[in-house]
Amino acid sequence: MCYELLIGKTPFHSFEMADLLRKINEGKYIVNIEEPLSIECALFLTQCLQANESDRINMSDLMDHPFITSSDKSEDG
């Protein structure tokens, strides 16, 4: 869901269910964006979209990720 909110599209695209499931299982996605992402955001999305569950970020690390915990210092004043 985070990917879709940040990028504006789903990470996996296909009109065929079998092809869609294959892409999800293989973790094949392309980030095609018009606006560049911060390094923290790109790393966050990559860690969330790992096909292998053991490689995927866990919930406690997710909540402590710099993309979630950092704030934009340019708005401070």
PDB file of N, CA, C and O in Angstrom:
ATOM      1  N   MET A   1       0.821  -1.179   0.000  1.00  0.00           N
ATOM      2  CA  MET A   1       0.000   0.000   0.000  1.00  0.00           C
ATOM      3  C   MET A   1       0.874   1.255   0.000  1.00  0.00           C
ATOM      4  O   MET A   1       0.552   2.232  -0.677  1.00  0.00           O
ATOM      5  N   CYS A   2       1.963   1.236   0.745  1.00  0.00           N
ATOM      6  CA  CYS A   2       2.854   2.397   0.777  1.00  0.00           C
ATOM      7  C   CYS A   2       3.388   2.713  -0.608  1.00  0.00           C
ATOM      8  O   CYS A   2       3.454   3.872  -1.015  1.00  0.00           O
ATOM      9  N   TYR A   3       3.770   1.664  -1.326  1.00  0.00           N
ATOM     10  CA  TYR A   3       4.283   1.849  -2.692  1.00  0.00           C
ATOM     11  C   TYR A   3       3.251   2.589  -3.536  1.00  0.00           C
ATOM     12  O   TYR A   3       3.571   3.572  -4.204  1.00  0.00           O
ATOM     13  N   GLU A   4       2.032   2.118  -3.499  1.00  0.00           N
ATOM     14  CA  GLU A   4       0.989   2.715  -4.325  1.00  0.00           C
ATOM     15  C   GLU A   4       0.713   4.162  -3.925  1.00  0.00           C
ATOM     16  O   GLU A   4       0.494   5.011  -4.789  1.00  0.00           O
ATOM     17  N   LEU A   5       0.722   4.447  -2.637  1.00  0.00           N
ATOM     18  CA  LEU A   5       0.500   5.822  -2.182  1.00  0.00           C
ATOM     19  C   LEU A   5       1.645   6.743  -2.603  1.00  0.00           C
ATOM     20  O   LEU A   5       1.413   7.896  -2.969  1.00  0.00           O
ATOM     21  N   LEU A   6       2.875   6.239  -2.553  1.00  0.00           N
ATOM     22  CA  LEU A   6       4.040   7.069  -2.877  1.00  0.00           C
ATOM     23  C   LEU A   6       4.279   7.202  -4.374  1.00  0.00           C
ATOM     24  O   LEU A   6       4.677   8.267  -4.845  1.00  0.00           O
ATOM     25  N   ILE A   7       4.041   6.130  -5.127  1.00  0.00           N
ATOM     26  CA  ILE A   7       4.346   6.112  -6.545  1.00  0.00           C
ATOM     27  C   ILE A   7       3.124   6.427  -7.400  1.00  0.00           C
ATOM     28  O   ILE A   7       3.249   6.989  -8.488  1.00  0.00           O
ATOM     29  N   GLY A   8       1.942   6.062  -6.905  1.00  0.00           N
ATOM     30  CA  GLY A   8       0.719   6.315  -7.653  1.00  0.00           C
ATOM     31  C   GLY A   8       0.279   5.146  -8.516  1.00  0.00           C
ATOM     32  O   GLY A   8      -0.703   5.254  -9.251  1.00  0.00           O
ATOM     33  N   LYS A   9       0.987   4.039  -8.438  1.00  0.00           N
ATOM     34  CA  LYS A   9       0.658   2.823  -9.188  1.00  0.00           C
ATOM     35  C   LYS A   9       0.962   1.630  -8.295  1.00  0.00           C
ATOM     36  O   LYS A   9       1.699   1.741  -7.316  1.00  0.00           O
ATOM     37  N   THR A  10       0.384   0.491  -8.646  1.00  0.00           N
ATOM     38  CA  THR A  10       0.740  -0.726  -7.921  1.00  0.00           C
ATOM     39  C   THR A  10       2.119  -1.191  -8.378  1.00  0.00           C
ATOM     40  O   THR A  10       2.506  -0.915  -9.514  1.00  0.00           O
ATOM     41  N   PRO A  11       2.872  -1.891  -7.527  1.00  0.00           N
ATOM     42  CA  PRO A  11       4.219  -2.314  -7.925  1.00  0.00           C
ATOM     43  C   PRO A  11       4.228  -3.421  -8.973  1.00  0.00           C
ATOM     44  O   PRO A  11       5.218  -3.587  -9.685  1.00  0.00           O
ATOM     45  N   PHE A  12       3.152  -4.171  -9.078  1.00  0.00           N
ATOM     46  CA  PHE A  12       3.090  -5.296 -10.006  1.00  0.00           C
ATOM     47  C   PHE A  12       1.917  -5.077 -10.956  1.00  0.00           C
ATOM     48  O   PHE A  12       0.793  -4.829 -10.520  1.00  0.00           O
ATOM     49  N   HIS A  13       2.186  -5.170 -12.260  1.00  0.00           N
ATOM     50  CA  HIS A  13       1.164  -4.903 -13.261  1.00  0.00           C
ATOM     51  C   HIS A  13       1.028  -6.091 -14.202  1.00  0.00           C
ATOM     52  O   HIS A  13       2.029  -6.638 -14.663  1.00  0.00           O
ATOM     53  N   SER A  14      -0.190  -6.487 -14.485  1.00  0.00           N
ATOM     54  CA  SER A  14      -0.474  -7.501 -15.494  1.00  0.00           C
ATOM     55  C   SER A  14      -1.979  -7.615 -15.662  1.00  0.00           C
ATOM     56  O   SER A  14      -2.744  -7.394 -14.724  1.00  0.00           O
ATOM     57  N   PHE A  15      -2.389  -7.963 -16.871  1.00  0.00           N
ATOM     58  CA  PHE A  15      -3.797  -8.216 -17.126  1.00  0.00           C
ATOM     59  C   PHE A  15      -4.148  -9.681 -16.911  1.00  0.00           C
ATOM     60  O   PHE A  15      -5.323 -10.041 -16.848  1.00  0.00           O
ATOM     61  N   GLU A  16      -3.125 -10.523 -16.798  1.00  0.00           N
ATOM     62  CA  GLU A  16      -3.318 -11.957 -16.600  1.00  0.00           C
ATOM     63  C   GLU A  16      -2.980 -12.329 -15.163  1.00  0.00           C
ATOM     64  O   GLU A  16      -1.897 -12.002 -14.678  1.00  0.00           O
ATOM     65  N   MET A  17      -3.889 -13.008 -14.481  1.00  0.00           N
ATOM     66  CA  MET A  17      -3.695 -13.367 -13.078  1.00  0.00           C
ATOM     67  C   MET A  17      -2.431 -14.207 -12.878  1.00  0.00           C
ATOM     68  O   MET A  17      -1.675 -13.962 -11.938  1.00  0.00           O
ATOM     69  N   ALA A  18      -2.191 -15.186 -13.742  1.00  0.00           N
ATOM     70  CA  ALA A  18      -1.016 -16.053 -13.602  1.00  0.00           C
ATOM     71  C   ALA A  18       0.272 -15.239 -13.720  1.00  0.00           C
ATOM     72  O   ALA A  18       1.225 -15.461 -12.973  1.00  0.00           O
ATOM     73  N   ASP A  19       0.296 -14.302 -14.656  1.00  0.00           N
ATOM     74  CA  ASP A  19       1.473 -13.454 -14.835  1.00  0.00           C
ATOM     75  C   ASP A  19       1.666 -12.534 -13.629  1.00  0.00           C
ATOM     76  O   ASP A  19       2.792 -12.323 -13.176  1.00  0.00           O
ATOM     77  N   LEU A  20       0.575 -11.996 -13.117  1.00  0.00           N
ATOM     78  CA  LEU A  20       0.630 -11.129 -11.940  1.00  0.00           C
ATOM     79  C   LEU A  20       1.180 -11.894 -10.738  1.00  0.00           C
ATOM     80  O   LEU A  20       2.054 -11.390 -10.032  1.00  0.00           O
ATOM     81  N   LEU A  21       0.684 -13.089 -10.501  1.00  0.00           N
ATOM     82  CA  LEU A  21       1.173 -13.895  -9.380  1.00  0.00           C
ATOM     83  C   LEU A  21       2.639 -14.261  -9.549  1.00  0.00           C
ATOM     84  O   LEU A  21       3.385 -14.293  -8.569  1.00  0.00           O
ATOM     85  N   ARG A  22       3.061 -14.535 -10.772  1.00  0.00           N
ATOM     86  CA  ARG A  22       4.468 -14.841 -11.030  1.00  0.00           C
ATOM     87  C   ARG A  22       5.341 -13.635 -10.680  1.00  0.00           C
ATOM     88  O   ARG A  22       6.374 -13.787 -10.028  1.00  0.00           O
ATOM     89  N   LYS A  23       4.937 -12.456 -11.102  1.00  0.00           N
ATOM     90  CA  LYS A  23       5.707 -11.244 -10.810  1.00  0.00           C
ATOM     91  C   LYS A  23       5.795 -10.996  -9.303  1.00  0.00           C
ATOM     92  O   LYS A  23       6.848 -10.620  -8.789  1.00  0.00           O
ATOM     93  N   ILE A  24       4.685 -11.208  -8.606  1.00  0.00           N
ATOM     94  CA  ILE A  24       4.679 -11.019  -7.155  1.00  0.00           C
ATOM     95  C   ILE A  24       5.615 -12.028  -6.489  1.00  0.00           C
ATOM     96  O   ILE A  24       6.429 -11.657  -5.644  1.00  0.00           O
ATOM     97  N   ASN A  25       5.500 -13.291  -6.867  1.00  0.00           N
ATOM     98  CA  ASN A  25       6.337 -14.343  -6.277  1.00  0.00           C
ATOM     99  C   ASN A  25       7.814 -14.136  -6.562  1.00  0.00           C
ATOM    100  O   ASN A  25       8.658 -14.459  -5.725  1.00  0.00           O
ATOM    101  N   GLU A  26       8.136 -13.602  -7.730  1.00  0.00           N
ATOM    102  CA  GLU A  26       9.533 -13.352  -8.090  1.00  0.00           C
ATOM    103  C   GLU A  26      10.022 -11.995  -7.600  1.00  0.00           C
ATOM    104  O   GLU A  26      11.219 -11.714  -7.641  1.00  0.00           O
ATOM    105  N   GLY A  27       9.113 -11.163  -7.142  1.00  0.00           N
ATOM    106  CA  GLY A  27       9.488  -9.839  -6.669  1.00  0.00           C
ATOM    107  C   GLY A  27       9.940  -8.921  -7.785  1.00  0.00           C
ATOM    108  O   GLY A  27      10.775  -8.042  -7.571  1.00  0.00           O
ATOM    109  N   LYS A  28       9.392  -9.119  -8.978  1.00  0.00           N
ATOM    110  CA  LYS A  28       9.789  -8.304 -10.132  1.00  0.00           C
ATOM    111  C   LYS A  28       8.889  -7.087 -10.241  1.00  0.00           C
ATOM    112  O   LYS A  28       7.705  -7.198 -10.561  1.00  0.00           O
ATOM    113  N   TYR A  29       9.456  -5.946  -9.975  1.00  0.00           N
ATOM    114  CA  TYR A  29       8.732  -4.692 -10.104  1.00  0.00           C
ATOM    115  C   TYR A  29       9.691  -3.624 -10.582  1.00  0.00           C
ATOM    116  O   TYR A  29      10.902  -3.739 -10.393  1.00  0.00           O
ATOM    117  N   ILE A  30       9.167  -2.606 -11.187  1.00  0.00           N
ATOM    118  CA  ILE A  30       9.973  -1.499 -11.682  1.00  0.00           C
ATOM    119  C   ILE A  30       9.440  -0.220 -11.072  1.00  0.00           C
ATOM    120  O   ILE A  30       8.241   0.053 -11.134  1.00  0.00           O
ATOM    121  N   VAL A  31      10.318   0.557 -10.490  1.00  0.00           N
ATOM    122  CA  VAL A  31       9.919   1.857  -9.961  1.00  0.00           C
ATOM    123  C   VAL A  31      10.087   2.856 -11.102  1.00  0.00           C
ATOM    124  O   VAL A  31      11.205   3.228 -11.459  1.00  0.00           O
ATOM    125  N   ASN A  32       8.971   3.279 -11.662  1.00  0.00           N
ATOM    126  CA  ASN A  32       8.961   4.237 -12.749  1.00  0.00           C
ATOM    127  C   ASN A  32       8.240   5.478 -12.254  1.00  0.00           C
ATOM    128  O   ASN A  32       7.011   5.548 -12.277  1.00  0.00           O
ATOM    129  N   ILE A  33       9.008   6.445 -11.813  1.00  0.00           N
ATOM    130  CA  ILE A  33       8.415   7.629 -11.208  1.00  0.00           C
ATOM    131  C   ILE A  33       8.890   8.885 -11.907  1.00  0.00           C
ATOM    132  O   ILE A  33       9.963   8.908 -12.509  1.00  0.00           O
ATOM    133  N   GLU A  34       8.103   9.905 -11.824  1.00  0.00           N
ATOM    134  CA  GLU A  34       8.484  11.184 -12.405  1.00  0.00           C
ATOM    135  C   GLU A  34       9.241  12.044 -11.398  1.00  0.00           C
ATOM    136  O   GLU A  34      10.119  12.815 -11.786  1.00  0.00           O
ATOM    137  N   GLU A  35       8.923  11.927 -10.146  1.00  0.00           N
ATOM    138  CA  GLU A  35       9.613  12.662  -9.089  1.00  0.00           C
ATOM    139  C   GLU A  35      10.583  11.719  -8.394  1.00  0.00           C
ATOM    140  O   GLU A  35      10.218  10.590  -8.067  1.00  0.00           O
ATOM    141  N   PRO A  36      11.805  12.160  -8.166  1.00  0.00           N
ATOM    142  CA  PRO A  36      12.754  11.276  -7.482  1.00  0.00           C
ATOM    143  C   PRO A  36      12.360  11.052  -6.019  1.00  0.00           C
ATOM    144  O   PRO A  36      11.792  11.929  -5.367  1.00  0.00           O
ATOM    145  N   LEU A  37      12.677   9.865  -5.529  1.00  0.00           N
ATOM    146  CA  LEU A  37      12.428   9.517  -4.130  1.00  0.00           C
ATOM    147  C   LEU A  37      13.684   9.779  -3.318  1.00  0.00           C
ATOM    148  O   LEU A  37      14.793   9.748  -3.851  1.00  0.00           O
ATOM    149  N   SER A  38      13.512  10.036  -2.043  1.00  0.00           N
ATOM    150  CA  SER A  38      14.675  10.123  -1.163  1.00  0.00           C
ATOM    151  C   SER A  38      15.293   8.734  -1.061  1.00  0.00           C
ATOM    152  O   SER A  38      14.631   7.734  -1.336  1.00  0.00           O
ATOM    153  N   ILE A  39      16.535   8.673  -0.673  1.00  0.00           N
ATOM    154  CA  ILE A  39      17.208   7.389  -0.487  1.00  0.00           C
ATOM    155  C   ILE A  39      16.482   6.573   0.567  1.00  0.00           C
ATOM    156  O   ILE A  39      16.314   5.364   0.411  1.00  0.00           O
ATOM    157  N   GLU A  40      16.047   7.228   1.644  1.00  0.00           N
ATOM    158  CA  GLU A  40      15.335   6.526   2.709  1.00  0.00           C
ATOM    159  C   GLU A  40      14.041   5.906   2.198  1.00  0.00           C
ATOM    160  O   GLU A  40      13.707   4.776   2.554  1.00  0.00           O
ATOM    161  N   CYS A  41      13.314   6.641   1.368  1.00  0.00           N
ATOM    162  CA  CYS A  41      12.057   6.155   0.826  1.00  0.00           C
ATOM    163  C   CYS A  41      12.294   4.973  -0.113  1.00  0.00           C
ATOM    164  O   CYS A  41      11.599   3.961  -0.024  1.00  0.00           O
ATOM    165  N   ALA A  42      13.265   5.096  -1.006  1.00  0.00           N
ATOM    166  CA  ALA A  42      13.572   4.010  -1.944  1.00  0.00           C
ATOM    167  C   ALA A  42      14.000   2.751  -1.198  1.00  0.00           C
ATOM    168  O   ALA A  42      13.588   1.647  -1.555  1.00  0.00           O
ATOM    169  N   LEU A  43      14.817   2.910  -0.173  1.00  0.00           N
ATOM    170  CA  LEU A  43      15.260   1.765   0.621  1.00  0.00           C
ATOM    171  C   LEU A  43      14.082   1.143   1.370  1.00  0.00           C
ATOM    172  O   LEU A  43      13.967  -0.081   1.443  1.00  0.00           O
ATOM    173  N   PHE A  44      13.223   1.968   1.917  1.00  0.00           N
ATOM    174  CA  PHE A  44      12.028   1.499   2.618  1.00  0.00           C
ATOM    175  C   PHE A  44      11.165   0.632   1.700  1.00  0.00           C
ATOM    176  O   PHE A  44      10.761  -0.469   2.073  1.00  0.00           O
ATOM    177  N   LEU A  45      10.889   1.138   0.497  1.00  0.00           N
ATOM    178  CA  LEU A  45      10.063   0.386  -0.448  1.00  0.00           C
ATOM    179  C   LEU A  45      10.740  -0.914  -0.871  1.00  0.00           C
ATOM    180  O   LEU A  45      10.091  -1.956  -0.960  1.00  0.00           O
ATOM    181  N   THR A  46      12.028  -0.854  -1.129  1.00  0.00           N
ATOM    182  CA  THR A  46      12.762  -2.055  -1.524  1.00  0.00           C
ATOM    183  C   THR A  46      12.719  -3.102  -0.423  1.00  0.00           C
ATOM    184  O   THR A  46      12.531  -4.288  -0.697  1.00  0.00           O
ATOM    185  N   GLN A  47      12.891  -2.670   0.819  1.00  0.00           N
ATOM    186  CA  GLN A  47      12.862  -3.617   1.940  1.00  0.00           C
ATOM    187  C   GLN A  47      11.463  -4.188   2.157  1.00  0.00           C
ATOM    188  O   GLN A  47      11.334  -5.325   2.613  1.00  0.00           O
ATOM    189  N   CYS A  48      10.430  -3.442   1.848  1.00  0.00           N
ATOM    190  CA  CYS A  48       9.053  -3.933   1.996  1.00  0.00           C
ATOM    191  C   CYS A  48       8.677  -4.922   0.894  1.00  0.00           C
ATOM    192  O   CYS A  48       7.870  -5.823   1.124  1.00  0.00           O
ATOM    193  N   LEU A  49       9.242  -4.767  -0.279  1.00  0.00           N
ATOM    194  CA  LEU A  49       8.819  -5.551  -1.433  1.00  0.00           C
ATOM    195  C   LEU A  49       9.708  -6.762  -1.719  1.00  0.00           C
ATOM    196  O   LEU A  49       9.699  -7.279  -2.836  1.00  0.00           O
ATOM    197  N   GLN A  50      10.453  -7.208  -0.753  1.00  0.00           N
ATOM    198  CA  GLN A  50      11.268  -8.407  -0.940  1.00  0.00           C
ATOM    199  C   GLN A  50      10.367  -9.627  -1.109  1.00  0.00           C
ATOM    200  O   GLN A  50       9.461  -9.844  -0.304  1.00  0.00           O
ATOM    201  N   ALA A  51      10.607 -10.420  -2.142  1.00  0.00           N
ATOM    202  CA  ALA A  51       9.785 -11.609  -2.407  1.00  0.00           C
ATOM    203  C   ALA A  51       9.958 -12.652  -1.314  1.00  0.00           C
ATOM    204  O   ALA A  51       8.991 -13.291  -0.901  1.00  0.00           O
ATOM    205  N   ASN A  52      11.181 -12.821  -0.850  1.00  0.00           N
ATOM    206  CA  ASN A  52      11.467 -13.803   0.194  1.00  0.00           C
ATOM    207  C   ASN A  52      11.132 -13.182   1.549  1.00  0.00           C
ATOM    208  O   ASN A  52      11.707 -12.164   1.935  1.00  0.00           O
ATOM    209  N   GLU A  53      10.212 -13.796   2.255  1.00  0.00           N
ATOM    210  CA  GLU A  53       9.748 -13.240   3.532  1.00  0.00           C
ATOM    211  C   GLU A  53      10.888 -13.029   4.526  1.00  0.00           C
ATOM    212  O   GLU A  53      10.868 -12.065   5.292  1.00  0.00           O
ATOM    213  N   SER A  54      11.870 -13.908   4.523  1.00  0.00           N
ATOM    214  CA  SER A  54      12.983 -13.768   5.469  1.00  0.00           C
ATOM    215  C   SER A  54      13.881 -12.581   5.122  1.00  0.00           C
ATOM    216  O   SER A  54      14.637 -12.117   5.976  1.00  0.00           O
ATOM    217  N   ASP A  55      13.813 -12.083   3.893  1.00  0.00           N
ATOM    218  CA  ASP A  55      14.586 -10.909   3.481  1.00  0.00           C
ATOM    219  C   ASP A  55      13.819  -9.612   3.703  1.00  0.00           C
ATOM    220  O   ASP A  55      14.403  -8.529   3.671  1.00  0.00           O
ATOM    221  N   ARG A  56      12.519  -9.718   3.926  1.00  0.00           N
ATOM    222  CA  ARG A  56      11.649  -8.557   4.071  1.00  0.00           C
ATOM    223  C   ARG A  56      11.834  -7.926   5.448  1.00  0.00           C
ATOM    224  O   ARG A  56      12.110  -8.625   6.423  1.00  0.00           O
ATOM    225  N   ILE A  57      11.685  -6.630   5.525  1.00  0.00           N
ATOM    226  CA  ILE A  57      11.810  -5.900   6.790  1.00  0.00           C
ATOM    227  C   ILE A  57      10.677  -6.327   7.734  1.00  0.00           C
ATOM    228  O   ILE A  57       9.536  -6.493   7.302  1.00  0.00           O
ATOM    229  N   ASN A  58      10.996  -6.503   9.017  1.00  0.00           N
ATOM    230  CA  ASN A  58       9.956  -6.892   9.974  1.00  0.00           C
ATOM    231  C   ASN A  58       9.259  -5.640  10.524  1.00  0.00           C
ATOM    232  O   ASN A  58       9.721  -4.517  10.320  1.00  0.00           O
ATOM    233  N   MET A  59       8.164  -5.853  11.209  1.00  0.00           N
ATOM    234  CA  MET A  59       7.326  -4.736  11.644  1.00  0.00           C
ATOM    235  C   MET A  59       8.046  -3.777  12.587  1.00  0.00           C
ATOM    236  O   MET A  59       7.904  -2.563  12.445  1.00  0.00           O
ATOM    237  N   SER A  60       8.810  -4.287  13.539  1.00  0.00           N
ATOM    238  CA  SER A  60       9.490  -3.378  14.469  1.00  0.00           C
ATOM    239  C   SER A  60      10.562  -2.560  13.756  1.00  0.00           C
ATOM    240  O   SER A  60      10.728  -1.374  14.042  1.00  0.00           O
ATOM    241  N   ASP A  61      11.294  -3.184  12.829  1.00  0.00           N
ATOM    242  CA  ASP A  61      12.288  -2.435  12.049  1.00  0.00           C
ATOM    243  C   ASP A  61      11.601  -1.460  11.104  1.00  0.00           C
ATOM    244  O   ASP A  61      12.112  -0.369  10.849  1.00  0.00           O
ATOM    245  N   LEU A  62      10.454  -1.848  10.591  1.00  0.00           N
ATOM    246  CA  LEU A  62       9.690  -0.978   9.713  1.00  0.00           C
ATOM    247  C   LEU A  62       9.295   0.308  10.439  1.00  0.00           C
ATOM    248  O   LEU A  62       9.426   1.403   9.893  1.00  0.00           O
ATOM    249  N   MET A  63       8.818   0.167  11.658  1.00  0.00           N
ATOM    250  CA  MET A  63       8.386   1.335  12.424  1.00  0.00           C
ATOM    251  C   MET A  63       9.556   2.214  12.869  1.00  0.00           C
ATOM    252  O   MET A  63       9.369   3.397  13.154  1.00  0.00           O
ATOM    253  N   ASP A  64      10.768   1.637  12.931  1.00  0.00           N
ATOM    254  CA  ASP A  64      11.962   2.395  13.299  1.00  0.00           C
ATOM    255  C   ASP A  64      12.762   2.851  12.090  1.00  0.00           C
ATOM    256  O   ASP A  64      13.831   3.441  12.245  1.00  0.00           O
ATOM    257  N   HIS A  65      12.260   2.587  10.886  1.00  0.00           N
ATOM    258  CA  HIS A  65      12.991   2.933   9.663  1.00  0.00           C
ATOM    259  C   HIS A  65      13.128   4.452   9.557  1.00  0.00           C
ATOM    260  O   HIS A  65      12.191   5.176   9.895  1.00  0.00           O
ATOM    261  N   PRO A  66      14.283   4.950   9.091  1.00  0.00           N
ATOM    262  CA  PRO A  66      14.474   6.401   8.959  1.00  0.00           C
ATOM    263  C   PRO A  66      13.413   7.094   8.102  1.00  0.00           C
ATOM    264  O   PRO A  66      13.094   8.258   8.343  1.00  0.00           O
ATOM    265  N   PHE A  67      12.868   6.403   7.115  1.00  0.00           N
ATOM    266  CA  PHE A  67      11.811   7.006   6.301  1.00  0.00           C
ATOM    267  C   PHE A  67      10.572   7.315   7.145  1.00  0.00           C
ATOM    268  O   PHE A  67       9.881   8.302   6.893  1.00  0.00           O
ATOM    269  N   ILE A  68      10.294   6.484   8.132  1.00  0.00           N
ATOM    270  CA  ILE A  68       9.137   6.675   9.002  1.00  0.00           C
ATOM    271  C   ILE A  68       9.451   7.646  10.142  1.00  0.00           C
ATOM    272  O   ILE A  68       8.621   8.484  10.494  1.00  0.00           O
ATOM    273  N   THR A  69      10.639   7.532  10.711  1.00  0.00           N
ATOM    274  CA  THR A  69      10.940   8.302  11.920  1.00  0.00           C
ATOM    275  C   THR A  69      11.521   9.693  11.661  1.00  0.00           C
ATOM    276  O   THR A  69      11.443  10.557  12.534  1.00  0.00           O
ATOM    277  N   SER A  70      12.099   9.926  10.485  1.00  0.00           N
ATOM    278  CA  SER A  70      12.730  11.228  10.245  1.00  0.00           C
ATOM    279  C   SER A  70      11.683  12.238   9.806  1.00  0.00           C
ATOM    280  O   SER A  70      10.635  11.877   9.269  1.00  0.00           O
ATOM    281  N   SER A  71      11.977  13.494  10.041  1.00  0.00           N
ATOM    282  CA  SER A  71      11.097  14.565   9.588  1.00  0.00           C
ATOM    283  C   SER A  71      11.885  15.455   8.649  1.00  0.00           C
ATOM    284  O   SER A  71      13.115  15.473   8.679  1.00  0.00           O
ATOM    285  N   ASP A  72      11.181  16.180   7.828  1.00  0.00           N
ATOM    286  CA  ASP A  72      11.805  17.090   6.880  1.00  0.00           C
ATOM    287  C   ASP A  72      12.290  18.314   7.640  1.00  0.00           C
ATOM    288  O   ASP A  72      11.488  19.143   8.070  1.00  0.00           O
ATOM    289  N   LYS A  73      13.604  18.427   7.805  1.00  0.00           N
ATOM    290  CA  LYS A  73      14.192  19.529   8.586  1.00  0.00           C
ATOM    291  C   LYS A  73      14.000  20.877   7.900  1.00  0.00           C
ATOM    292  O   LYS A  73      14.096  21.919   8.549  1.00  0.00           O
ATOM    293  N   SER A  74      13.727  20.870   6.580  1.00  0.00           N
ATOM    294  CA  SER A  74      13.575  22.157   5.871  1.00  0.00           C
ATOM    295  C   SER A  74      12.295  22.873   6.274  1.00  0.00           C
ATOM    296  O   SER A  74      12.169  24.069   6.013  1.00  0.00           O
ATOM    297  N   GLU A  75      11.355  22.204   6.891  1.00  0.00           N
ATOM    298  CA  GLU A  75      10.099  22.824   7.298  1.00  0.00           C
ATOM    299  C   GLU A  75      10.159  23.381   8.713  1.00  0.00           C
ATOM    300  O   GLU A  75       9.173  23.932   9.201  1.00  0.00           O
ATOM    301  N   ASP A  76      11.315  23.244   9.387  1.00  0.00           N
ATOM    302  CA  ASP A  76      11.410  23.628  10.795  1.00  0.00           C
ATOM    303  C   ASP A  76      11.575  25.120  11.026  1.00  0.00           C
ATOM    304  O   ASP A  76      11.687  25.528  12.182  1.00  0.00           O
ATOM    305  N   GLY A  77      11.597  25.916  10.049  1.00  0.00           N
ATOM    306  CA  GLY A  77      11.627  27.260  10.455  1.00  0.00           C
ATOM    307  C   GLY A  77      12.296  28.237   9.680  1.00  0.00           C
ATOM    308  O   GLY A  77      12.314  29.412  10.049  1.00  0.00           O
TER     309      GLY A  77
END
